[in-house]
Amino acid sequence: MDDINLHYRFLNWRRRIREIREVRAVRYRERLKRMLRDGDVLRYHGNSDEVGCFVAARPLSKRNRYFEVTIIETGVRGMIAVGLVPQFYKLDHQPGWLPNSVAFHADDGKLYNGNTVGQQFGPKCCRGDRIGCGISLDGEDGQLTVFFTKNGHEVGNVEIPASPDGLYPAVGMHSLGEEVLLDLNAEWGMEEDDGQMIVDSHEEDWARLHDVKVTGTLLEYVGKGKSIVDVGLAQARRPLNTRFHYYELEITDAGEKCYIALGLARRDYPKNRHPGWSRGSIAYHADDGKLFHGSGVGDPFGPRCLEGDIMGCGIMFPRDFSIDGGDEIDDWDFDGVAKPFEVHNDSYANNEDEDEDEGEGLEGRKVMVFFTRNGKVVGRREVALPVGGFYPTIGMMSTGEKVRVDLHPLSG
């Protein structure tokens, strides 16, 4: 009899184990919509009008507190989101859009915390960048600290209500061609040097800095701001080329006068001149919306730019132009852009072009320079490319001015 009872107990035990495994198989099953998964690679599989979303099978926990996503391709718009969501999150919404979810979005560098309106949080991310998301167990009771990283460096953190059911790693996409590499078993550890966490200063991106302070991607004017000779200048280390042909800045603080200029200049451009004032340069000025091209004569060009506006500048290289492999550039629609006419800018009437001779002999092939405001093309101008190329150059001239710069934006 004992043998029979033992046999039935064994059968019941096996059945119970099978039931538990079946429940776990249903519970711990990854979910995805408008995405294809091939091993650790996720690809967007929609028509760009609809969001695609992936939710991992298991939530982050004490044993597995961190995961990473490496951007393989940004696709058309680079609208890739990385974050945490509840298990049964609606898969037609980007992570961070709905309550109890949070995510860092690559295309605009914003943090979305249960809302379709994001808050400025960190730098934008492009192809090759590695975005990480993790949880810290040091939060207050009922709160969970979620942190995000870019290329191994912490971007920032946010406290959210802890979920009793856990939060699951999630990846969102929203345009054709987007592709990422998923690592759900990544490990996070702060890189330390003498007890201090290493911070990516981005100073290596700039060849020249005059009266401008760099903090990450933020540029801050630190000059006197008293006269037109008190220009602060930042010039990038590398010129625009057929691969990286566009850059942007966001005005995070307009300062006293918003004397902010975004443009292109030759490598040896004078450090105390606003971009556009001297030969071998062209710039769109935020304070008056005018275009300056090699002198103190400004042309009405576009709207003024204020705090929160994003200004962009790029070059349309000819199809047969060859720099760094001669990558072709996507066509831009400039139809209907009126040609500006010249007017004298009284603000800079006494700004004589004292280095006029320096620009002689520096001009080469004609290229089309264009400017944007908040993602829309403002206008264009055909100019001669200086020998050595056009370098992204930013000028500021009044107290308190700050801009956040992306030298390789996804929209370019």
Sine and cosine of phi, psi and omega as CSV:
sin_phi,cos_phi,sin_psi,cos_psi,sin_omega,cos_omega
0.00,0.00,-0.65,0.76,0.02,-1.00
-0.87,0.49,-0.61,0.79,0.01,-1.00
-0.91,0.42,-0.62,0.78,0.00,-1.00
-0.91,0.40,-0.72,0.69,0.03,-1.00
-0.86,0.51,-0.66,0.75,0.02,-1.00
-0.89,0.45,-0.61,0.79,0.00,-1.00
-0.91,0.42,-0.72,0.70,0.00,-1.00
-0.91,0.42,-0.62,0.78,0.05,-1.00
-0.88,0.48,-0.64,0.77,0.03,-1.00
-0.90,0.43,-0.68,0.73,0.01,-1.00
-0.90,0.44,-0.68,0.73,0.03,-1.00
-0.88,0.47,-0.64,0.77,0.02,-1.00
-0.89,0.45,-0.70,0.71,0.01,-1.00
-0.89,0.45,-0.65,0.76,0.00,-1.00
-0.90,0.43,-0.65,0.76,0.01,-1.00
-0.90,0.44,-0.68,0.73,0.05,-1.00
-0.87,0.49,-0.68,0.73,0.01,-1.00
-0.88,0.47,-0.67,0.75,0.02,-1.00
-0.90,0.44,-0.67,0.74,0.02,-1.00
-0.88,0.47,-0.68,0.74,0.01,-1.00
-0.91,0.42,-0.61,0.79,0.02,-1.00
-0.91,0.41,-0.65,0.76,0.04,-1.00
-0.90,0.43,-0.70,0.71,0.01,-1.00
-0.90,0.43,-0.58,0.81,0.01,-1.00
-0.89,0.46,-0.61,0.79,0.03,-1.00
-0.96,0.27,-0.70,0.71,-0.05,-1.00
-0.92,0.39,-0.74,0.67,-0.05,-1.00
-0.99,-0.11,0.91,0.41,0.04,-1.00
-0.81,-0.58,0.81,-0.59,0.02,-1.00
-0.90,0.43,0.47,-0.88,-0.01,-1.00
-0.81,-0.59,0.67,-0.74,0.05,-1.00
-0.48,-0.88,0.48,-0.88,-0.02,-1.00
-0.56,-0.83,0.72,-0.69,-0.06,-1.00
0.84,0.54,0.57,0.82,0.09,-1.00
-0.63,-0.77,0.46,-0.89,0.13,-0.99
-0.89,-0.46,0.66,-0.75,0.05,-1.00
-0.90,-0.43,0.79,-0.61,0.05,-1.00
-0.80,-0.59,0.99,-0.11,-0.11,-0.99
0.92,0.39,-0.86,-0.50,0.01,-1.00
-0.99,-0.15,0.14,0.99,-0.02,-1.00
-0.99,-0.17,0.77,-0.64,0.08,-1.00
-0.94,-0.35,0.71,-0.70,0.02,-1.00
-0.79,-0.61,0.64,-0.77,0.07,-1.00
-0.93,0.36,0.68,-0.74,-0.05,-1.00
-0.68,-0.74,0.86,0.52,0.03,-1.00
-0.69,-0.72,-0.32,-0.95,-0.04,-1.00
-0.91,-0.41,0.30,0.95,0.01,-1.00
0.96,0.29,-0.14,0.99,0.11,-0.99
-1.00,-0.02,-0.24,0.97,-0.09,-1.00
-0.81,-0.58,0.59,-0.81,0.01,-1.00
-0.97,0.24,0.62,-0.78,0.18,-0.98
-0.94,-0.34,0.62,-0.79,-0.07,-1.00
-0.61,-0.79,0.60,-0.80,0.07,-1.00
-0.85,-0.52,0.73,-0.68,0.09,-1.00
-0.83,-0.55,0.81,-0.59,-0.07,-1.00
-0.92,0.40,0.27,-0.96,-0.07,-1.00
-0.96,0.27,-0.52,0.86,-0.07,-1.00
-0.81,-0.58,0.55,-0.84,0.01,-1.00
-0.97,0.23,0.29,-0.96,0.17,-0.99
-0.92,0.40,0.50,-0.87,-0.09,-1.00
-0.52,-0.86,-0.06,-1.00,0.03,-1.00
-0.88,0.47,-0.56,0.83,-0.03,-1.00
-0.99,0.14,-0.50,0.87,-0.04,-1.00
-0.72,-0.69,1.00,-0.03,-0.20,-0.98
-0.96,-0.26,0.09,1.00,-0.19,-0.98
-0.44,-0.90,0.56,-0.83,0.13,-0.99
-0.56,-0.83,0.29,-0.96,-0.03,-1.00
-0.71,-0.71,0.43,-0.90,0.07,-1.00
-0.73,-0.68,0.80,-0.60,0.07,-1.00
-0.97,-0.25,0.79,-0.61,-0.02,-1.00
-0.98,0.22,0.91,-0.42,0.05,-1.00
-1.00,0.08,-0.72,0.69,0.04,-1.00
-0.64,-0.77,0.68,-0.73,0.02,-1.00
-1.00,0.06,-0.21,0.98,0.01,-1.00
0.92,0.39,-0.47,-0.88,-0.08,-1.00
-0.96,0.29,-0.70,0.72,-0.11,-0.99
-0.83,-0.56,-0.15,0.99,0.04,-1.00
0.90,0.43,0.54,0.84,-0.06,-1.00
-1.00,0.06,0.94,0.35,-0.05,-1.00
-0.96,-0.27,0.76,-0.65,-0.01,-1.00
-0.85,-0.52,0.62,-0.78,0.00,-1.00
-0.76,-0.65,0.80,-0.60,-0.02,-1.00
-0.08,-1.00,-0.41,-0.91,-0.05,-1.00
-0.80,-0.60,0.63,-0.78,-0.04,-1.00
-0.61,-0.79,0.29,-0.96,0.15,-0.99
-0.91,0.42,0.28,-0.96,-0.10,-0.99
-0.86,0.51,-0.71,0.71,-0.09,-1.00
-0.98,-0.21,0.69,0.72,0.03,-1.00
-0.90,0.44,0.61,-0.79,0.02,-1.00
-0.92,0.38,0.84,-0.55,-0.16,-0.99
-0.99,0.16,-0.01,1.00,0.08,-1.00
-0.98,-0.19,0.37,0.93,0.07,-1.00
-0.77,-0.64,0.61,-0.79,0.07,-1.00
-0.91,0.41,0.60,-0.80,0.14,-0.99
-0.80,0.60,0.69,-0.73,-0.02,-1.00
0.99,-0.14,-0.30,0.95,-0.04,-1.00
-0.98,0.20,-0.58,0.81,-0.10,-0.99
-0.98,-0.20,0.37,-0.93,-0.01,-1.00
-0.81,0.58,0.49,-0.87,0.04,-1.00
0.91,0.41,0.38,0.92,0.09,-1.00
-0.74,-0.67,0.42,-0.91,0.01,-1.00
-0.53,-0.85,0.62,-0.79,-0.05,-1.00
-0.38,-0.93,0.48,-0.88,0.11,-0.99
-0.98,-0.20,0.81,-0.59,-0.07,-1.00
-0.98,-0.21,0.79,-0.62,-0.11,-0.99
-0.94,0.34,-0.56,0.83,-0.15,-0.99
-0.95,0.31,-0.48,0.88,-0.02,-1.00
-0.81,-0.59,-0.03,1.00,0.02,-1.00
0.93,0.36,0.34,0.94,-0.06,-1.00
-0.98,-0.18,0.39,-0.92,0.08,-1.00
-0.98,-0.19,0.80,-0.60,0.06,-1.00
-0.94,-0.33,0.87,-0.50,-0.10,-0.99
-0.83,-0.56,0.99,0.16,0.00,-1.00
0.92,0.38,0.49,0.87,-0.07,-1.00
-0.41,-0.91,0.54,-0.84,0.03,-1.00
-0.98,0.19,-0.09,1.00,0.08,-1.00
-0.97,-0.23,0.87,-0.49,-0.04,-1.00
-1.00,-0.02,0.29,-0.96,0.06,-1.00
-0.91,-0.41,0.66,-0.75,0.01,-1.00
-0.85,0.52,0.77,-0.64,-0.18,-0.98
-0.72,-0.70,-0.70,0.71,-0.07,-1.00
-0.32,-0.95,-0.16,-0.99,-0.03,-1.00
-0.96,0.28,0.41,-0.91,0.15,-0.99
-0.92,0.38,0.30,-0.95,-0.02,-1.00
-0.82,-0.58,0.57,-0.82,-0.03,-1.00
-0.73,-0.68,-0.16,-0.99,-0.08,-1.00
-0.84,0.54,0.74,-0.67,0.00,-1.00
1.00,-0.08,-0.29,0.96,0.02,-1.00
-0.96,0.28,0.51,-0.86,-0.03,-1.00
-0.90,-0.43,0.89,-0.45,-0.03,-1.00
-0.97,-0.26,0.77,-0.64,0.01,-1.00
-0.87,-0.48,0.44,-0.90,0.03,-1.00
-0.61,-0.79,0.72,-0.70,-0.02,-1.00
-0.47,-0.88,0.09,-1.00,0.00,-1.00
-0.85,-0.53,0.55,-0.83,0.09,-1.00
-0.93,-0.36,0.61,-0.79,-0.05,-1.00
-1.00,-0.10,0.28,0.96,-0.06,-1.00
-0.99,-0.11,0.09,1.00,-0.07,-1.00
-0.95,0.33,0.23,-0.97,0.04,-1.00
-0.93,0.36,0.20,-0.98,0.01,-1.00
-0.85,0.53,0.77,-0.64,0.02,-1.00
0.99,0.13,-0.03,1.00,-0.01,-1.00
-0.86,-0.51,0.50,-0.87,0.01,-1.00
-0.78,-0.62,0.76,-0.65,0.05,-1.00
-1.00,-0.02,0.86,-0.50,0.04,-1.00
-0.95,-0.31,0.77,-0.63,0.02,-1.00
-0.85,-0.52,0.40,-0.92,-0.01,-1.00
-0.79,-0.61,0.52,-0.85,-0.01,-1.00
-0.77,-0.64,0.37,-0.93,0.14,-0.99
-0.73,-0.68,0.86,-0.50,0.02,-1.00
0.80,0.61,0.67,0.74,0.09,-1.00
1.00,0.09,0.03,1.00,0.01,-1.00
-0.88,-0.47,0.69,-0.72,-0.02,-1.00
-0.93,0.37,0.74,-0.67,0.04,-1.00
-1.00,0.01,-0.67,0.74,-0.02,-1.00
0.15,-0.99,0.00,-1.00,-0.01,-1.00
-0.58,-0.82,0.25,-0.97,0.00,-1.00
-0.53,-0.85,0.59,-0.81,0.06,-1.00
-0.99,-0.12,0.74,-0.67,0.01,-1.00
-0.75,-0.66,0.34,-0.94,0.06,-1.00
-0.88,0.47,0.72,-0.69,0.03,-1.00
-0.94,0.34,0.63,-0.78,0.01,-1.00
-0.98,-0.20,0.78,-0.63,0.00,-1.00
-0.89,0.45,-0.43,0.90,0.00,-1.00
-1.00,-0.07,0.01,1.00,0.03,-1.00
1.00,0.05,0.27,-0.96,0.06,-1.00
-0.88,-0.48,0.68,-0.73,-0.15,-0.99
-0.96,-0.27,0.66,-0.75,0.10,-1.00
-0.84,0.54,0.69,-0.72,-0.04,-1.00
-0.63,-0.77,0.52,-0.85,0.06,-1.00
-0.74,-0.68,0.76,-0.65,0.05,-1.00
-0.90,-0.43,0.52,-0.86,0.07,-1.00
-0.63,-0.77,0.36,-0.93,-0.12,-0.99
-0.45,-0.89,0.31,0.95,0.08,-1.00
-0.42,-0.91,0.41,-0.91,-0.08,-1.00
-0.86,0.50,0.63,-0.78,0.09,-1.00
1.00,0.03,-0.07,1.00,-0.01,-1.00
-0.95,0.31,0.69,-0.73,-0.08,-1.00
-0.46,-0.89,0.70,-0.71,-0.01,-1.00
-0.69,-0.73,0.34,-0.94,0.11,-0.99
-0.96,-0.28,0.83,-0.56,-0.09,-1.00
-0.99,-0.17,0.74,-0.67,0.08,-1.00
-0.77,-0.64,0.99,-0.11,-0.03,-1.00
-0.99,0.16,-0.11,0.99,-0.02,-1.00
-0.91,-0.42,0.36,0.93,0.00,-1.00
-0.90,0.43,0.44,-0.90,0.03,-1.00
-0.91,-0.41,0.60,-0.80,-0.01,-1.00
-0.90,-0.44,0.75,-0.66,0.10,-0.99
-0.46,-0.89,0.78,-0.63,-0.02,-1.00
-0.92,0.39,0.71,-0.70,0.09,-1.00
-0.98,0.20,0.79,-0.61,-0.09,-1.00
-0.86,-0.52,0.52,-0.85,0.08,-1.00
-0.67,-0.75,0.94,-0.34,-0.08,-1.00
0.83,0.56,0.63,0.78,0.06,-1.00
0.99,0.11,-0.05,1.00,-0.03,-1.00
-0.94,-0.33,0.64,-0.77,0.03,-1.00
-0.95,0.30,0.69,-0.72,0.02,-1.00
-0.95,0.30,0.76,-0.64,0.01,-1.00
-0.91,-0.42,0.73,-0.68,0.01,-1.00
-0.97,0.25,0.96,-0.26,-0.10,-0.99
-0.99,0.16,-0.36,0.93,-0.04,-1.00
0.93,0.38,0.13,0.99,0.00,-1.00
-0.89,0.45,-0.44,0.90,-0.01,-1.00
-0.93,0.37,-0.23,0.97,0.03,-1.00
-0.97,0.24,-0.26,0.97,-0.13,-0.99
-0.91,-0.42,0.77,-0.64,0.02,-1.00
-1.00,0.10,-0.54,0.84,-0.06,-1.00
-0.67,-0.75,0.74,-0.67,0.05,-1.00
-0.70,-0.71,0.87,-0.50,0.01,-1.00
-0.79,-0.61,0.90,-0.43,-0.04,-1.00
0.84,0.55,0.55,0.83,0.04,-1.00
-0.72,-0.70,0.75,-0.66,0.03,-1.00
-0.97,-0.24,0.69,-0.72,-0.01,-1.00
-0.96,-0.29,0.79,-0.61,0.12,-0.99
-0.73,-0.68,0.99,-0.16,-0.12,-0.99
0.90,0.44,-0.83,-0.56,0.02,-1.00
-1.00,-0.08,0.06,1.00,-0.04,-1.00
-1.00,-0.05,0.77,-0.64,0.12,-0.99
-0.95,-0.31,0.74,-0.68,-0.03,-1.00
-0.80,-0.60,0.76,-0.65,0.04,-1.00
-0.96,0.28,0.77,-0.63,-0.02,-1.00
-0.81,-0.59,0.32,0.95,0.02,-1.00
-0.99,0.12,-0.11,-0.99,-0.05,-1.00
-0.96,0.27,-0.61,0.79,0.01,-1.00
0.92,0.39,0.53,0.85,-0.05,-1.00
-0.98,-0.19,-0.53,0.85,-0.06,-1.00
-0.52,-0.85,0.01,-1.00,-0.07,-1.00
-0.95,0.31,-0.14,0.99,0.06,-1.00
-1.00,0.01,-0.07,1.00,-0.04,-1.00
-1.00,-0.10,0.65,0.76,0.00,-1.00
-0.96,0.29,0.68,-0.73,0.19,-0.98
-0.98,-0.19,0.72,-0.69,-0.11,-0.99
-0.78,-0.63,0.67,-0.74,0.13,-0.99
-0.78,-0.62,0.83,-0.56,0.01,-1.00
-0.83,-0.56,0.76,-0.65,-0.06,-1.00
-0.91,0.42,0.37,-0.93,-0.03,-1.00
-0.96,0.28,-0.50,0.87,-0.07,-1.00
-0.85,-0.53,0.58,-0.81,0.03,-1.00
-0.97,0.22,0.31,-0.95,0.13,-0.99
-0.91,0.42,0.54,-0.84,0.04,-1.00
-0.58,-0.81,-0.09,-1.00,-0.09,-1.00
-0.94,0.35,-0.27,0.96,0.05,-1.00
-1.00,-0.01,-0.72,0.70,0.06,-1.00
-0.89,-0.45,1.00,-0.01,-0.18,-0.98
-0.95,-0.33,0.21,0.98,-0.13,-0.99
-0.42,-0.91,0.57,-0.83,0.10,-1.00
-0.55,-0.83,0.24,-0.97,-0.08,-1.00
-0.65,-0.76,0.37,-0.93,0.22,-0.97
-0.70,-0.72,0.50,-0.87,0.11,-0.99
-0.92,-0.40,0.78,-0.63,0.02,-1.00
-0.98,0.21,0.97,-0.25,-0.01,-1.00
-1.00,0.01,-0.40,0.92,0.09,-1.00
-0.49,-0.87,0.87,-0.49,-0.06,-1.00
-0.97,0.23,-0.20,0.98,0.00,-1.00
0.91,0.41,-0.44,-0.90,-0.05,-1.00
-0.96,0.27,-0.66,0.75,-0.14,-0.99
-0.82,-0.58,-0.18,0.98,-0.09,-1.00
0.83,0.56,0.68,0.73,0.07,-1.00
-0.99,0.15,0.90,0.43,-0.06,-1.00
-0.94,-0.33,0.74,-0.67,-0.01,-1.00
-0.80,-0.60,0.68,-0.73,0.03,-1.00
-0.84,-0.55,0.78,-0.63,-0.02,-1.00
-0.13,-0.99,-0.45,-0.89,-0.05,-1.00
-0.73,-0.68,0.57,-0.82,-0.01,-1.00
-0.50,-0.87,0.35,-0.94,0.08,-1.00
-0.92,0.38,0.26,-0.97,-0.14,-0.99
-0.90,0.43,-0.61,0.79,-0.07,-1.00
-1.00,-0.10,0.53,0.85,-0.07,-1.00
-0.90,0.44,0.64,-0.77,-0.01,-1.00
-0.86,0.51,0.70,-0.71,-0.12,-0.99
-0.96,0.29,-0.35,0.94,-0.04,-1.00
-0.96,-0.27,0.40,0.92,0.03,-1.00
-0.87,-0.50,0.72,-0.69,0.11,-0.99
-0.87,0.49,0.62,-0.79,0.13,-0.99
-0.80,0.60,0.73,-0.69,-0.01,-1.00
0.98,-0.19,-0.36,0.93,-0.04,-1.00
-0.97,0.23,-0.55,0.84,-0.09,-1.00
-0.91,-0.41,0.28,-0.96,-0.01,-1.00
-0.81,0.58,0.53,-0.85,0.02,-1.00
0.97,0.23,0.45,0.89,0.01,-1.00
-0.50,-0.87,0.37,-0.93,0.07,-1.00
-0.47,-0.88,0.65,-0.76,-0.08,-1.00
-0.40,-0.91,0.49,-0.87,0.10,-1.00
-0.98,-0.22,0.84,-0.54,-0.08,-1.00
-0.98,-0.18,0.77,-0.63,-0.11,-0.99
-0.94,0.34,-0.56,0.83,-0.15,-0.99
-0.93,0.36,-0.54,0.84,-0.04,-1.00
-0.81,-0.59,-0.03,1.00,0.03,-1.00
0.94,0.33,0.30,0.95,-0.06,-1.00
-0.99,-0.14,0.36,-0.93,0.06,-1.00
-0.97,-0.24,0.79,-0.61,0.05,-1.00
-0.92,-0.38,0.75,-0.66,-0.06,-1.00
-0.70,-0.72,1.00,0.09,0.12,-0.99
0.99,0.16,0.25,0.97,0.04,-1.00
-0.24,-0.97,0.01,-1.00,0.06,-1.00
-1.00,0.06,0.26,0.97,0.06,-1.00
-0.99,-0.12,0.90,-0.43,-0.03,-1.00
-0.99,-0.16,0.53,-0.85,0.04,-1.00
-0.94,-0.33,0.77,-0.64,0.15,-0.99
-0.81,0.59,0.79,-0.62,-0.20,-0.98
-0.71,-0.70,-0.75,0.66,-0.07,-1.00
-0.36,-0.93,-0.10,-0.99,0.01,-1.00
-0.95,0.32,0.39,-0.92,0.13,-0.99
-0.92,0.40,0.39,-0.92,0.00,-1.00
-0.88,-0.47,0.66,-0.75,-0.08,-1.00
-0.84,-0.54,0.00,-1.00,0.03,-1.00
-0.84,0.54,0.76,-0.65,-0.04,-1.00
0.99,-0.14,-0.32,0.95,0.02,-1.00
-0.97,0.26,0.50,-0.87,0.04,-1.00
-0.92,-0.39,0.86,-0.51,0.02,-1.00
-0.97,-0.26,0.64,-0.77,0.00,-1.00
-0.75,-0.66,0.45,-0.89,0.02,-1.00
-0.60,-0.80,0.68,-0.73,0.00,-1.00
-0.45,-0.89,0.08,-1.00,0.01,-1.00
-0.83,-0.56,0.74,-0.68,0.20,-0.98
-1.00,-0.09,0.98,-0.21,0.02,-1.00
-0.98,0.22,0.52,-0.85,0.09,-1.00
-0.86,0.51,0.44,-0.90,-0.04,-1.00
-0.85,0.53,-0.55,0.83,-0.05,-1.00
-1.00,-0.07,0.20,0.98,0.01,-1.00
-0.97,0.24,0.61,-0.80,-0.06,-1.00
-0.74,-0.67,0.94,-0.35,0.17,-0.99
-0.66,-0.75,0.74,-0.67,0.03,-1.00
0.78,0.62,0.72,0.70,0.07,-1.00
0.99,-0.17,-0.13,0.99,0.10,-0.99
0.91,0.42,0.65,0.76,0.05,-1.00
-0.88,0.48,0.64,-0.77,0.02,-1.00
-0.98,0.22,0.44,-0.90,-0.03,-1.00
-0.96,-0.28,0.63,-0.78,0.08,-1.00
-0.90,0.43,0.56,-0.83,0.04,-1.00
-0.94,0.33,0.61,-0.79,0.09,-1.00
-0.91,-0.42,0.55,-0.84,-0.02,-1.00
-1.00,-0.07,0.95,-0.30,0.02,-1.00
-0.95,-0.30,0.21,0.98,-0.03,-1.00
-0.86,0.52,0.67,-0.75,0.08,-1.00
0.99,0.10,0.06,1.00,0.03,-1.00
-0.99,0.13,0.87,-0.49,-0.06,-1.00
-0.97,0.25,0.58,-0.81,0.04,-1.00
-0.98,0.22,0.83,-0.56,-0.03,-1.00
-0.94,0.33,0.42,-0.91,0.05,-1.00
-0.93,-0.36,0.38,-0.93,-0.10,-0.99
-0.98,0.18,0.67,-0.74,0.17,-0.99
-0.68,-0.74,0.35,-0.94,0.04,-1.00
-1.00,0.02,0.73,-0.68,0.01,-1.00
-1.00,-0.09,0.96,-0.29,-0.07,-1.00
-0.88,0.47,-0.46,0.89,-0.04,-1.00
-0.88,0.47,-0.48,0.88,-0.07,-1.00
-0.88,-0.47,0.46,0.89,-0.08,-1.00
-0.88,0.47,-0.53,0.85,-0.03,-1.00
-1.00,-0.03,0.18,0.98,-0.02,-1.00
-1.00,-0.02,0.98,0.20,-0.04,-1.00
-0.94,0.33,0.55,-0.84,-0.04,-1.00
-0.99,0.13,0.98,0.22,-0.14,-0.99
-0.93,0.36,-0.30,0.95,-0.02,-1.00
-0.95,-0.31,0.59,0.81,-0.08,-1.00
-0.85,0.53,-0.62,0.78,-0.05,-1.00
-0.93,0.36,-0.40,0.92,-0.06,-1.00
-0.92,0.40,-0.43,0.90,-0.03,-1.00
-0.99,0.11,-0.18,0.98,-0.05,-1.00
-0.92,0.39,0.67,-0.75,0.08,-1.00
0.97,0.23,0.10,1.00,-0.06,-1.00
-0.99,-0.13,-0.16,0.99,-0.13,-0.99
-1.00,0.06,0.57,-0.82,0.01,-1.00
-0.77,-0.64,-0.76,-0.65,-0.09,-1.00
-0.94,0.35,0.54,-0.84,0.01,-1.00
-0.97,0.23,0.68,-0.74,0.10,-1.00
-0.71,-0.70,0.31,-0.95,0.02,-1.00
-0.98,-0.20,0.90,-0.45,0.06,-1.00
-0.99,-0.11,0.72,-0.69,0.01,-1.00
-0.78,-0.63,0.39,-0.92,0.00,-1.00
-0.78,-0.63,0.52,-0.85,0.00,-1.00
-0.79,-0.62,0.35,-0.94,0.12,-0.99
-0.67,-0.74,0.87,-0.49,-0.02,-1.00
0.79,0.61,0.68,0.73,0.11,-0.99
1.00,0.08,-0.05,1.00,-0.01,-1.00
-0.92,-0.40,0.66,-0.75,-0.03,-1.00
-0.93,0.38,0.79,-0.61,0.03,-1.00
-1.00,0.03,-0.69,0.72,-0.03,-1.00
0.04,-1.00,-0.06,-1.00,-0.07,-1.00
-0.56,-0.83,0.24,-0.97,0.07,-1.00
-0.41,-0.91,0.75,-0.66,0.05,-1.00
-0.99,0.12,0.81,-0.59,-0.04,-1.00
-0.69,-0.72,0.29,-0.96,0.07,-1.00
-1.00,0.10,0.75,-0.66,0.00,-1.00
-0.98,0.22,0.84,-0.54,0.03,-1.00
-0.90,0.43,0.46,-0.89,0.10,-0.99
-0.88,0.48,0.80,-0.61,-0.07,-1.00
0.99,-0.13,-0.23,0.97,0.11,-0.99
0.99,-0.16,0.10,-0.99,0.03,-1.00
-0.98,-0.18,0.81,-0.59,-0.01,-1.00
-0.98,-0.21,0.73,-0.68,0.12,-0.99
-0.81,0.59,0.81,-0.59,-0.09,-1.00
-0.67,-0.74,0.74,-0.67,-0.05,-1.00
-0.83,-0.56,0.71,-0.70,0.04,-1.00
-0.87,-0.50,0.55,-0.84,0.09,-1.00
-0.64,-0.77,0.45,-0.90,-0.13,-0.99
-0.48,-0.88,0.18,0.98,0.08,-1.00
-0.67,-0.74,0.49,-0.87,-0.11,-0.99
-0.83,0.55,0.70,-0.71,0.10,-1.00
1.00,-0.02,-0.05,1.00,-0.05,-1.00
-0.95,0.32,0.71,-0.70,0.03,-1.00
-0.62,-0.78,0.65,-0.76,0.06,-1.00
-0.68,-0.73,0.52,-0.85,0.09,-1.00
-0.95,-0.30,0.83,-0.56,-0.17,-0.99
-0.94,-0.35,0.67,-0.75,0.13,-0.99
-0.82,-0.57,0.96,-0.28,-0.04,-1.00
-0.98,0.22,-0.22,0.98,-0.01,-1.00
-0.68,-0.73,0.87,0.49,-0.04,-1.00
-0.93,0.38,0.47,-0.88,-0.02,-1.00
-0.92,0.38,-0.47,0.88,-0.06,-1.00
-0.96,0.29,-0.23,0.97,-0.01,-1.00
-0.99,0.13,0.00,0.00,0.00,0.00
